[in-house]
Amino acid sequence: MPTGYALLYSSGPERILPAVFTSYLGSGASGAMFRSADGRHVVKVFTDRQTANNEANLLKLCLDDPQIRVPTFLGLYSNTRQFGVVMSYAGMAIPDIFCAPDEQQKQIISILKSLHRNGIHHHDVRAENLMVDHHGVIRIVDFDRAVKSGVYCSYCPDLEIIEALQECVDGHVQGFDTSPYT
């Protein structure tokens, strides 16, 4: 990540930059991700200020509800051309939502229901956006497509994921194999 970033706002007193974000993690539709040299933080770099602000604001809002497990938002930085949302490292992406252990599927259901209770619709729930840490704790990431309440969703893909995961969990509880690979 280039130098010369100024803090736009943070969620606390800790100043992260200048930290060295040396490990490239990947790119998505709206930004590229880099991990810090010490492994504790991640920065998502955007070129669009509005998208960066939306991601930062929703991450910060999610921290108010302990049922919504997200990386800890640490700050929004800018060098006038790019915007960096800095957050805690959340782990590795789960391999497959529907083949995850029941406990992880239950965590995903809980996170999504809590998001909706708080008026947040993620709209991009997939394995790549669900991180699991070494304790088995799931966190949801990537809020660039998410919307806050007041925005009407005529079709919300989050609800389909909740329903499908609930069917998987219920099927496993009843002794049925609901894996798509059988």
trRosetta pair geometry for C-beta under 8 A, 3 or more apart (Angstrom, degrees):
i j d omega theta_ij theta_ji phi_ij phi_ji
1 5 7.4 -9 149 -32 115 139
1 21 4.3 42 -3 52 116 122
1 34 5.7 -164 -44 58 101 156
1 43 5.7 10 -71 77 153 150
1 45 6.4 -177 -116 -71 102 131
1 84 6.4 52 -152 -98 140 146
2 5 7.4 128 91 -43 74 94
2 79 6.2 -60 92 1 114 172
2 82 7.4 112 38 41 116 138
3 18 6.4 9 -127 -121 92 126
4 79 4.7 76 104 -132 95 118
5 17 5.2 -54 78 167 122 166
5 18 7.7 142 45 -92 99 74
5 77 4.1 41 166 160 122 124
5 78 6.4 145 -151 69 79 15
5 79 4.8 -69 -90 -57 60 92
5 84 6.0 -21 -137 24 150 129
6 77 6.5 162 76 -156 30 78
6 78 6.1 -29 57 65 81 70
6 79 7.2 130 6 -91 75 48
7 10 6.0 -27 -167 -39 124 106
7 15 6.9 -83 -65 -130 145 96
7 17 7.2 -179 -67 49 87 113
7 75 5.7 -51 -138 -173 98 134
7 76 7.6 100 -163 75 58 50
7 77 5.6 -45 -99 -101 45 81
8 75 7.6 143 49 177 70 84
8 76 4.5 -47 58 99 115 96
8 77 6.4 -178 0 -104 86 22
8 78 5.5 55 -48 0 116 107
8 83 7.7 -7 -11 -141 145 100
9 56 7.7 119 69 155 100 140
9 75 6.8 -166 102 -144 39 72
9 76 5.7 18 51 42 72 102
10 13 7.8 142 105 -70 135 9
10 14 7.4 -154 170 67 142 60
10 15 7.3 -97 -73 -98 164 58
10 74 6.3 -21 -151 161 96 51
10 75 3.7 -25 -104 -95 86 98
10 76 7.5 -159 -78 19 49 60
11 60 5.6 -168 -91 -119 117 100
11 63 6.9 77 -158 24 148 167
11 72 7.4 -148 77 171 147 82
11 73 4.9 105 -27 97 144 90
11 74 6.1 -95 34 -117 104 22
11 75 6.8 -132 6 -64 73 56
12 74 7.2 -56 39 -137 99 62
14 74 6.5 -60 87 -151 110 106
15 75 7.6 35 -132 -40 51 161
16 19 5.2 -50 165 -11 76 128
16 36 7.9 -111 -174 -81 108 142
16 41 5.8 151 -150 -142 131 168
16 74 5.2 70 -37 136 135 137
16 75 6.0 -165 18 30 114 126
16 86 4.8 -174 65 158 158 156
17 75 7.6 -119 4 86 99 140
17 77 5.6 60 -1 -95 150 160
17 84 7.6 96 -59 85 138 143
17 86 7.0 -145 -35 -60 95 154
19 36 4.9 -27 148 -128 128 121
19 37 7.4 -157 170 21 86 89
19 38 7.6 -81 -161 17 117 106
19 41 6.3 47 107 61 165 140
19 86 8.0 114 35 -137 130 137
20 36 6.5 101 76 -156 53 71
20 37 4.4 18 84 -17 108 122
21 34 3.7 83 156 121 115 122
21 35 6.6 156 -153 82 78 18
21 36 5.3 -53 -96 -89 64 54
21 37 7.6 -126 -92 -27 19 69
21 41 7.6 -84 -94 100 96 98
21 42 7.8 90 -133 -149 117 36
21 43 5.0 -62 -95 23 160 119
22 34 7.2 133 37 -177 14 109
22 35 7.5 -45 59 81 59 68
22 36 7.5 56 15 -166 76 27
22 37 5.0 53 10 -79 122 85
23 34 6.3 141 74 -164 50 66
23 35 4.1 -21 67 54 113 100
23 36 7.9 -23 26 48 97 14
23 37 7.6 143 -14 -92 93 44
24 32 7.1 -35 -147 174 94 113
24 33 7.5 109 -167 86 52 59
24 34 5.8 -35 -100 -104 47 79
25 33 4.0 -50 63 102 116 108
25 34 6.4 -172 3 -95 90 21
25 35 5.6 94 -52 -28 114 97
25 42 6.9 -12 -6 -137 152 115
26 32 7.3 -157 111 -148 31 66
26 33 5.6 9 56 43 65 108
27 31 7.1 -141 -146 118 71 31
27 32 4.4 -31 -98 -100 88 78
27 33 7.3 -170 -83 11 37 73
28 31 6.2 9 53 54 91 58
28 32 7.9 177 19 -85 62 35
28 33 7.7 48 -6 -21 98 104
28 142 6.6 120 -59 -130 177 126
28 144 7.4 161 106 28 131 144
29 144 7.0 -169 76 97 99 143
30 46 5.9 -10 154 -118 91 99
30 48 6.8 -75 -156 38 97 118
30 51 5.0 -143 -162 165 134 148
30 55 7.9 170 110 -48 143 134
30 144 4.2 -169 30 -164 157 163
31 44 4.7 79 114 170 142 89
31 45 5.3 170 -165 76 104 44
31 46 4.4 -57 -85 -79 121 65
31 47 7.7 178 -98 -2 77 66
31 51 7.6 -178 -38 120 110 126
31 52 7.6 100 -73 -86 141 85
31 85 8.0 55 139 24 174 105
31 144 7.2 173 6 -68 106 147
32 44 7.3 166 81 -154 32 56
32 45 5.1 -14 58 53 84 103
33 42 5.9 -6 -167 -176 100 113
33 43 7.3 162 -149 83 52 44
33 44 5.2 -22 -96 -100 77 73
33 45 7.7 -174 -80 13 27 76
34 42 6.9 156 80 -157 41 64
34 43 5.3 -11 59 57 93 91
34 45 7.0 32 2 -16 108 112
35 39 6.3 14 163 -121 118 48
35 41 7.3 148 -158 88 56 46
35 42 5.4 -32 -101 -100 63 78
35 89 6.3 49 -136 -101 104 120
36 39 6.5 -107 77 -20 80 14
36 40 6.0 -34 63 51 131 66
36 41 4.2 48 -12 58 132 89
36 42 7.2 -114 -11 -70 81 32
36 43 7.7 90 -58 -14 83 94
36 89 7.7 -116 28 -49 94 115
38 41 7.5 43 65 15 95 87
39 89 6.1 -44 164 -9 60 166
40 88 6.7 -53 166 -143 72 75
40 89 5.8 -147 -175 7 21 112
41 74 6.7 -43 -131 18 120 157
41 86 6.0 4 -179 -172 122 95
41 87 6.9 156 -154 84 76 31
41 88 6.2 -67 -106 -115 61 36
41 89 6.1 -107 -73 -35 9 85
42 71 6.9 -55 41 -156 117 165
42 86 7.4 164 84 -150 44 52
42 87 5.7 -21 62 67 90 81
42 88 7.4 26 16 119 88 17
42 89 5.3 116 -31 -92 99 66
42 90 7.5 -55 6 3 140 82
43 77 7.8 -36 -139 39 125 121
43 84 4.5 -9 -171 -168 118 112
43 85 6.8 149 -157 72 60 43
43 86 5.0 -24 -99 -95 84 73
43 87 7.9 147 -93 20 37 65
44 52 7.9 178 102 -121 96 83
44 55 6.8 -87 85 142 140 159
44 84 7.0 149 70 -153 41 57
44 85 4.8 -12 55 56 97 99
44 87 7.5 10 -3 13 101 110
45 82 5.4 -2 -170 178 101 125
45 83 7.2 147 -156 75 52 43
45 84 5.2 -21 -98 -97 70 80
46 49 7.4 149 110 -80 120 24
46 51 5.3 -165 -155 88 143 106
46 52 3.9 -161 50 -66 145 101
46 55 7.4 167 -46 19 143 138
46 82 6.7 150 75 -164 43 70
46 83 4.6 -23 64 64 98 97
46 84 7.6 -179 20 -78 73 31
46 85 7.1 44 -8 -10 112 100
46 144 7.9 163 -100 -107 126 125
47 81 7.2 -31 -136 158 80 69
47 82 5.9 -46 -97 -108 56 71
47 83 7.6 161 -100 18 9 84
48 51 4.1 58 91 15 114 112
48 52 6.6 170 90 -12 59 86
48 83 7.7 -72 79 26 33 125
49 52 5.6 -60 -148 40 32 111
49 53 6.1 33 156 -21 69 107
49 78 7.5 19 -111 -109 99 136
49 83 5.6 125 -109 -41 58 146
50 53 5.7 -53 -146 37 30 112
50 54 6.3 33 154 -22 64 105
51 54 5.7 -50 -147 33 31 113
51 55 6.5 30 154 -17 63 105
51 144 5.3 23 -171 -145 104 102
52 55 5.9 -56 -149 37 30 110
52 56 6.2 27 155 -16 66 110
52 76 6.4 123 151 -149 105 114
52 78 7.9 124 113 -83 160 99
52 83 3.6 -30 -91 107 177 138
52 84 7.7 2 -144 -3 132 9
52 85 5.8 -171 -158 -44 83 103
53 56 5.8 -58 -144 41 30 109
53 57 5.9 27 160 -19 67 110
53 76 7.1 55 -100 -147 54 160
53 83 7.8 -50 -40 171 66 160
54 57 6.0 -57 -142 38 25 109
54 58 6.2 17 162 -12 63 111
54 143 6.9 -150 130 123 84 96
54 144 6.7 94 88 -134 116 47
54 146 7.3 170 155 67 107 83
55 58 6.2 -63 -146 40 24 104
55 59 6.2 25 158 -19 63 110
55 85 5.2 -82 106 -58 120 167
55 142 7.9 -51 -127 -155 116 31
55 143 4.8 140 -129 72 66 94
55 144 5.3 -17 -71 -76 111 67
55 146 7.9 109 -103 36 57 110
56 59 5.9 -57 -147 37 27 111
56 60 6.3 25 157 -17 64 109
56 73 6.3 117 -153 -154 64 131
56 76 4.3 -5 -108 -70 160 123
56 85 5.0 -150 -74 -117 88 111
57 60 5.8 -58 -149 38 28 110
57 61 6.2 30 153 -20 64 109
58 61 5.5 -52 -143 37 33 114
58 62 6.3 40 155 -26 65 103
58 120 6.2 123 -151 -135 107 130
58 143 4.3 -158 86 163 137 150
58 146 5.3 115 -153 90 168 136
58 148 6.8 -149 -97 -66 97 98
59 62 5.7 -53 -151 30 30 114
59 63 7.1 38 151 -29 60 98
59 70 5.7 -159 -140 141 75 143
59 71 7.0 -26 -150 70 123 80
59 73 3.9 129 122 -70 115 122
59 85 7.0 127 11 -179 151 129
59 87 6.3 -97 -171 -93 153 132
59 143 6.1 -162 -52 15 79 146
60 63 5.9 -47 -162 16 35 116
60 73 4.7 -88 -73 66 67 158
61 64 6.2 -43 -175 10 45 114
61 118 7.2 154 147 156 106 131
61 120 7.0 154 104 -68 128 135
61 148 7.5 37 68 -107 175 119
62 65 6.6 -71 -166 44 48 92
62 68 4.4 -120 -164 122 92 135
62 70 4.5 52 113 8 145 142
62 115 7.4 -16 -114 -105 105 83
62 118 7.5 136 -108 94 58 160
62 120 7.0 -48 -81 16 92 172
62 143 8.0 -146 -26 -78 136 148
63 68 7.8 -98 -63 84 20 108
63 70 7.0 -93 -66 61 67 111
63 72 6.8 72 -105 -131 124 64
63 73 6.3 -109 -36 21 131 102
64 118 7.7 144 76 -133 108 140
65 68 4.5 64 84 8 106 105
65 114 5.6 173 136 175 137 116
65 117 7.8 150 -140 84 160 111
65 118 5.6 -122 -19 -64 151 141
67 110 6.0 -116 -172 160 100 99
67 111 7.1 -175 149 -101 73 45
67 114 3.8 -171 110 -101 114 151
68 111 5.9 95 -131 -149 51 73
68 114 4.7 -153 -63 115 79 125
68 115 5.8 108 -114 -71 116 69
68 118 6.7 -46 -45 11 142 148
68 120 7.8 54 -123 52 150 140
68 140 7.6 -66 -171 39 78 115
69 107 7.2 -20 23 179 142 107
69 111 5.6 -73 33 -101 86 117
69 137 6.5 -143 -163 167 155 100
69 138 6.2 114 81 95 140 61
69 139 4.5 -109 135 -105 96 69
69 140 6.8 109 82 8 72 75
70 73 7.6 10 117 -37 118 88
70 87 7.9 -70 147 -162 90 142
70 90 7.6 -61 -179 -98 39 139
70 139 5.6 122 -120 -170 21 99
70 140 5.9 -45 -94 66 78 72
70 141 6.9 129 -148 -87 80 54
70 143 7.9 10 -136 -45 139 124
71 87 3.8 82 119 152 125 124
71 88 4.6 -167 -168 61 89 74
71 89 7.1 48 -128 -54 123 0
71 90 4.4 -96 -74 -56 98 111
71 131 7.8 34 -55 43 99 149
71 139 6.0 99 -50 152 60 146
71 141 6.2 36 -7 -99 110 101
72 87 6.1 159 77 -163 45 76
72 88 4.1 50 38 -6 93 121
73 85 7.3 -52 -138 -176 92 97
73 86 7.8 100 -167 85 53 56
73 87 5.3 -38 -102 -103 43 95
74 86 4.5 -64 73 109 108 97
74 87 5.8 172 6 -100 91 32
74 88 6.9 117 -37 -42 115 67
75 85 7.9 -179 95 -151 42 43
75 86 4.9 5 57 49 81 113
76 83 6.5 -5 -174 -177 93 102
76 84 7.2 159 -157 82 46 51
76 85 5.7 -15 -105 -102 76 66
76 86 7.6 -162 -78 17 28 78
77 83 7.0 158 83 -160 48 53
77 84 4.4 -13 61 59 100 101
77 86 6.5 44 -3 -19 111 113
78 82 7.0 180 -144 91 61 45
78 83 4.9 -18 -97 -105 89 72
78 84 7.3 -174 -75 18 39 73
79 82 5.7 13 43 50 98 83
87 90 7.6 -3 126 -36 116 103
90 131 3.9 94 118 86 107 154
90 133 6.7 -104 173 -62 47 97
90 139 4.2 -114 -160 72 124 139
90 141 5.9 -173 39 -58 156 121
91 131 4.2 139 66 164 89 100
91 132 5.0 -119 131 87 147 30
91 133 3.8 -128 -70 -79 129 54
91 134 7.1 -166 -117 -23 110 57
91 137 7.7 164 -27 74 150 77
91 139 6.8 131 25 29 109 109
92 131 6.4 142 69 -149 18 80
92 132 6.3 -32 66 57 71 76
93 127 5.7 82 167 145 106 78
93 128 5.0 -19 -136 -129 148 40
93 129 7.5 28 -123 -12 105 18
93 130 6.6 85 -150 68 68 57
93 131 6.0 -54 -86 -96 43 61
93 132 7.8 53 171 13 11 81
94 97 6.7 97 94 -81 128 49
94 100 5.4 -2 179 -90 141 124
94 104 6.6 144 -114 166 147 145
94 127 5.3 -114 80 -152 79 85
94 130 5.0 -28 16 99 113 106
94 131 7.4 -178 -24 -122 76 13
94 132 5.2 79 -74 -17 88 118
94 138 7.2 -12 -44 -116 130 104
95 99 6.9 -49 94 76 102 116
95 100 7.7 159 54 -78 76 78
95 127 6.4 -39 129 -165 17 140
96 99 4.0 34 88 33 125 106
96 100 6.5 -164 86 -40 62 74
96 127 5.6 -43 -104 -90 26 142
97 100 6.0 -43 -160 -5 27 117
97 105 7.4 98 174 -108 69 84
97 108 6.7 118 -149 -135 98 174
97 125 7.6 75 -99 149 152 93
97 126 7.0 -108 -33 -154 128 38
97 127 5.3 -131 -35 -72 80 79
97 130 6.6 97 -93 25 91 153
97 161 7.1 -57 166 -153 157 107
97 165 6.9 -79 160 -86 106 108
98 105 7.9 58 -122 -103 34 122
98 164 7.0 -54 -97 143 112 114
98 165 7.3 -132 -101 -96 68 68
98 168 5.8 -163 -149 -85 77 151
98 178 7.8 -107 -177 119 101 96
98 179 7.3 135 136 -132 96 53
98 180 5.9 47 113 -9 142 112
99 179 6.1 55 -105 -131 84 99
99 180 7.7 -88 -59 30 94 89
99 181 7.3 21 -89 4 125 122
100 104 4.1 -95 159 87 122 127
100 105 5.3 154 84 -54 106 80
100 108 7.5 99 69 -17 153 133
101 104 5.0 89 61 10 79 102
101 105 7.1 -145 98 -5 39 88
101 136 7.9 -32 54 -153 136 119
102 105 5.5 -58 -146 38 34 112
102 106 6.2 37 155 -22 68 103
102 168 7.7 -165 -108 126 73 93
102 169 5.4 109 -146 -124 92 82
102 172 5.3 -140 -81 87 122 153
102 173 7.6 117 -137 -55 147 80
103 106 5.7 -51 -150 33 30 113
103 107 6.7 35 149 -21 62 102
103 136 6.9 17 107 159 127 129
104 107 5.4 -48 -150 32 37 115
104 108 6.6 40 151 -21 65 100
104 132 6.6 -25 -127 -100 130 129
104 136 6.7 -113 -75 -177 97 88
104 138 5.5 117 -153 -51 82 126
105 108 5.6 -50 -151 33 35 113
105 109 6.5 38 150 -19 65 103
105 165 4.8 -176 -171 -166 101 105
105 168 5.8 -113 -155 91 160 124
105 169 5.3 -169 107 -65 129 102
106 109 5.6 -50 -148 35 34 113
106 110 6.3 36 152 -20 65 106
106 169 6.1 101 -69 -112 82 147
107 110 5.6 -56 -149 37 31 113
107 111 6.3 33 154 -21 66 105
107 137 7.2 -177 -147 -153 156 49
107 138 4.2 137 115 32 133 123
108 111 5.7 -53 -147 35 31 111
108 112 6.3 25 157 -14 65 108
108 125 7.7 111 -173 -165 112 123
108 130 6.2 -9 -105 -131 113 143
108 138 5.8 -67 -65 136 72 163
108 140 7.8 107 -132 -69 72 107
108 161 7.6 -93 148 149 119 114
108 165 5.9 -129 88 -136 118 165
109 112 6.1 -61 -148 40 27 107
109 113 6.2 24 157 -16 65 110
109 162 5.7 101 -132 -140 78 77
109 165 5.2 -160 -67 104 99 131
109 166 6.1 102 -115 -69 140 81
109 169 7.3 -56 -24 -13 147 148
110 113 5.9 -57 -143 39 27 108
110 114 6.2 26 157 -18 63 110
111 114 5.8 -61 -149 38 27 110
111 115 6.4 33 152 -23 64 103
111 138 6.7 -110 -25 107 143 111
111 139 7.9 156 -113 -136 149 31
111 140 5.3 151 155 -19 143 122
112 115 5.5 -47 -148 30 33 115
112 116 6.5 29 155 -14 64 105
112 122 7.0 -82 -120 6 83 129
112 125 6.7 10 -96 -96 123 151
112 140 7.8 116 -69 -64 69 154
112 158 5.4 176 -160 -174 116 105
112 161 6.5 -164 -103 92 165 114
112 162 5.2 -150 103 -76 140 103
113 116 5.8 -57 -150 39 32 109
113 117 6.3 38 150 -23 66 105
113 162 6.6 107 -61 -126 83 135
114 117 5.4 -48 -144 34 34 115
114 118 6.4 21 157 -7 64 109
115 118 6.0 -74 -157 47 27 102
115 120 4.4 -88 -173 81 84 100
115 121 7.1 126 137 -91 113 25
115 122 5.9 0 161 -38 165 98
115 140 7.6 -42 -58 60 136 157
115 158 7.2 -110 85 -158 130 153
116 119 7.4 52 -171 -73 34 16
116 120 7.1 -105 -75 62 29 55
116 121 6.7 50 -100 -87 76 69
116 158 6.7 172 -64 118 113 141
116 159 7.9 81 -89 -76 151 82
118 149 7.8 -135 135 -30 45 117
119 148 5.8 40 126 -175 102 65
119 149 2.6 -47 -165 -39 125 119
119 150 7.3 42 -177 -8 129 70
120 146 5.9 8 -176 179 94 122
120 147 7.5 168 -151 85 52 40
120 148 5.9 -24 -99 -109 70 57
120 149 7.3 -62 -53 -32 42 77
121 146 6.3 168 86 -153 49 70
121 147 5.1 -5 56 56 100 87
121 151 7.4 -118 30 80 123 110
121 153 5.5 149 -108 -57 173 147
121 156 5.5 -98 -147 -136 131 118
121 158 5.7 -146 -154 2 78 141
122 125 5.4 80 94 -54 134 89
122 129 7.7 150 171 134 129 145
122 140 6.5 -70 -113 165 148 141
122 143 6.9 -87 -133 -115 74 70
122 145 7.3 53 159 84 51 91
122 146 4.9 -34 -127 -98 38 101
122 158 5.5 115 41 -86 92 122
123 145 4.5 -120 92 128 112 107
123 146 5.9 174 26 -95 98 43
123 147 6.7 53 -17 2 135 91
123 153 8.0 -152 -81 -120 109 128
123 156 7.2 -91 -87 -147 79 69
123 157 6.1 92 -138 41 52 106
123 158 6.7 -60 -64 -37 40 99
124 129 5.8 109 119 -35 93 166
124 142 5.9 -88 97 117 132 115
124 144 7.6 10 7 59 156 75
124 145 4.4 104 -32 49 120 134
124 146 7.4 -91 17 -54 99 72
125 129 6.4 -124 -130 76 34 126
125 130 7.3 45 -161 -50 75 109
125 140 7.3 -40 -113 -136 85 123
125 157 6.8 -168 33 116 97 101
125 158 5.7 104 -11 -109 133 69
125 161 4.7 -57 95 -34 141 172
126 129 5.5 77 55 18 68 101
126 130 7.4 -149 97 -4 30 97
127 130 5.9 -71 -145 41 33 104
128 142 7.7 30 114 -10 89 155
129 140 6.2 28 143 -160 91 73
129 141 5.3 -143 -160 66 69 72
129 142 4.4 -90 -123 38 111 126
130 138 5.8 -14 -176 -161 98 108
130 139 7.6 157 -158 77 51 38
130 140 5.9 -25 -103 -102 67 66
130 141 7.7 -172 -78 20 21 80
131 138 7.0 141 77 -155 47 53
131 139 4.8 -21 63 62 101 89
131 140 7.7 178 19 -88 80 16
131 141 5.8 49 -14 -13 115 120
132 136 6.3 -16 -170 -143 109 34
132 137 6.9 151 -150 72 60 37
132 138 5.5 -28 -93 -93 76 64
132 139 7.9 169 -83 18 29 71
133 136 7.3 -52 70 16 66 18
133 137 5.0 -4 37 54 107 91
133 139 7.3 48 -27 -3 100 111
142 145 7.6 16 144 18 91 92
143 146 4.1 -41 -161 14 78 132
147 151 4.2 -79 163 66 133 151
147 153 7.3 162 63 -68 135 103
148 151 6.6 96 68 4 49 110
153 156 4.1 53 142 -66 144 99
156 159 4.8 78 90 -4 102 105
156 160 7.8 178 102 -5 60 82
157 160 5.4 -50 -158 33 51 115
157 161 6.6 53 147 -21 74 101
158 161 5.7 -58 -156 35 35 112
158 162 6.4 37 150 -21 69 104
159 162 5.6 -49 -147 34 35 113
159 163 6.3 34 154 -17 65 106
160 163 5.8 -56 -147 39 31 111
160 164 6.1 27 157 -17 66 109
161 164 5.9 -57 -142 40 29 108
161 165 6.1 25 160 -16 65 110
162 165 6.1 -62 -147 40 24 107
162 166 6.2 25 156 -21 63 109
163 166 5.8 -56 -147 35 28 112
163 167 6.5 30 153 -19 63 104
164 167 5.7 -53 -152 34 32 113
164 168 6.7 36 149 -21 64 102
165 168 5.4 -49 -151 32 37 114
165 169 6.4 34 153 -16 68 103
166 169 5.8 -53 -146 39 33 109
166 170 6.0 31 155 -16 66 109
167 170 5.8 -55 -140 42 29 110
167 171 6.0 33 157 -24 63 109
167 178 6.5 171 130 -152 85 156
168 171 5.8 -58 -148 35 25 112
168 172 6.5 22 156 -16 63 106
168 178 4.7 -160 -123 92 61 139
169 172 5.9 -56 -149 36 30 108
169 173 6.4 31 153 -21 64 107
170 173 5.6 -54 -148 35 32 113
170 174 6.3 21 156 -10 66 109
171 174 5.9 -63 -147 44 29 104
171 176 4.2 -77 -171 75 88 108
171 177 7.4 -29 145 95 115 3
171 178 3.7 88 88 -41 157 126
172 175 7.7 56 -175 -68 30 15
172 176 7.1 -92 -71 64 28 61
172 177 7.8 51 -97 -108 69 38
172 178 6.6 -89 -46 17 75 107
177 182 5.2 56 124 -12 127 168
179 182 4.9 91 75 -16 100 104
